[in-house]
Amino acid sequence: MKENFVVKAKKDRSVTMTIRIESETNDNLEDLARKSNRSRNELINLALKYAFANVEFVEEKE
């Protein structure tokens, strides 16, 4: 019996964006990517997830 080739719609899991970062931050990112054998994209995503999981927002009082 022949099985069907089933294709489902792809769910968007990511978006592409352009950002500006300081040169020193880029140098640190490149160094860590080289040392860890991970992509810059992967490291940025890990850092953002960590930041959002650990952020404390404090509203300024006027």
DASUL-V471214 format. One record per backbone hydrogen bond with DSSP energy under -0.5 kcal/mol. NH is the residue of the N-H (numbers start at 1). CO is the residue of the C=O. If there is no record, write none. Layout:
NH/CO
NH/CO
This chain:
6/4
13/11
26/22
27/23
28/24
29/25
30/26
31/27
32/28
33/29
34/30
35/31
36/32
37/33
38/33
43/39
44/40
45/41
46/42
47/43
48/44
49/45
50/46
51/47
52/48
53/49
54/50
55/51
58/56
59/57
